[in-house]
Amino acid sequence: MTESSTPSGMSPVPGGAGARLETRHERIRRFLDEERPATPCLVVDLETVRQRFAAVRDALPRAGIFYAVKANPAPEVIGLLVAEGASFDVASPAEIDLCLARGAAPETISYSNPIKKAADVAHAYARGVRLFVSDSEQDVRALAEHAPGSSVLLRIVVDAVGSTYPFGKKFGCAPDMATDLLLLAHELGLRASGVAFHAGSQQLSTRAWDGGIADAATVFGKLRAEGVELTTLNLGGGLPATYRGSVPPPLADFAAGITASVREHFGDRTPRVMIEPGRAVVAEAGVVRSEVVLVSRKSYTDDRRWVFLDIGRYQGLAETEGEAIAYPLLTSRDGGATGPVVLAGPTCDADDVIYQNTRYDLPLDLRAGDHVDLVNAGAYTASYSSVEFNGFGPLAVHCVR
Ligand SMILES: *Cc1c(COP(=O)(O)O)cnc(C)c1O
């Protein structure tokens, strides 16, 4: 049970990809060694972002690839993806302005958050955004009023079996309601364009998109019967990254599953496909460097040490809630004997415990001042960090090339 702290735990992809992993870790390591940035911080390897985006594009060459900005909104990441020809999935006026400031064309932006104020819609429209995702009558009417003539996708709720991070029922509506709302959008002068769904984040099942694609095809058929030809199928996010204990199937398998489902349910009437990867593009590009604040024991009988880091739930490790995401760890003392630990953050909040049920073993000689690196942590870390809970600032981000 010592898998957690060994370097092999972070390079589970065999063959050529292993060499690539080493290179990216060498670049990040060199930056950390030379610059010695204050901890905690996230170091993002831009070359890996480029490669991961290219891998998604190569797997789904005919799909529009809309990077989900919330996964990692570092301006350098956005700028690089603009240069690579990506489109963008945004959720707020600030994300729209970020993409535009880094050179994205408004036509490459999808406002994919169904929860928005009328003023946010007006902001997007004024900036040239003409593609929106909706899931309610109020929002469709707001789009008709504040973004007239725009394209609208209706989000349907789907079963997210296989997802490490399901979205539950917060987003989307039932397919029959989506059908009616697309007709309403059409009547209100909007362009009723298609259907969107999200099969849940960190989706490990390559067939998880099938149910949503089937339901979308039904909606397409109903609209066609009403004389409205939908064009676009938005498959949302969910493509997974590699974490400890979960080596996902290769991207090609997801692409094959998606392509097979589209063919099965749409036949020859192939829709224009959009996909909105977030995690799959940036997770593996990032390493979080943290420092050990304290190593302690809680009793003479419990052999688990408590290791407190200078990063926790509020500085960017939000996805360790429920211990859903288990980052591979490396320490500056790897190589010797290890023993079990509970890992916790530095704040005075009782929930600020990172891992207590997931088994991690760290070096027995680990002590205050040592480094603990969280690997494959480029997604949903910096963007989740609080402004200053308990006086601990947000996670600093450094990008390396
Ligand atoms: C968060 C989100 C995504 C990205 O999801 P990943 O699992 O990171 O790929 C895509 N689309 C929408 C609408 C989202 O909310």
The ligand as an ORCA input file, in Angstrom:
! r2SCAN-3c Opt
* xyz 0 1
  C     -17.807     22.427    -16.477
  C     -18.416     22.268    -17.816
  C     -17.689     21.686    -18.847
  C     -16.318     21.075    -18.653
  O     -16.419     19.851    -18.007
  P     -15.129     18.878    -17.882
  O     -15.661     17.721    -17.149
  O     -14.070     19.632    -17.162
  O     -14.709     18.542    -19.262
  C     -18.262     21.639    -20.095
  N     -19.496     22.133    -20.319
  C     -20.238     22.695    -19.347
  C     -21.570     23.233    -19.669
  C     -19.732     22.772    -18.069
  O     -20.455     23.308    -17.089
*
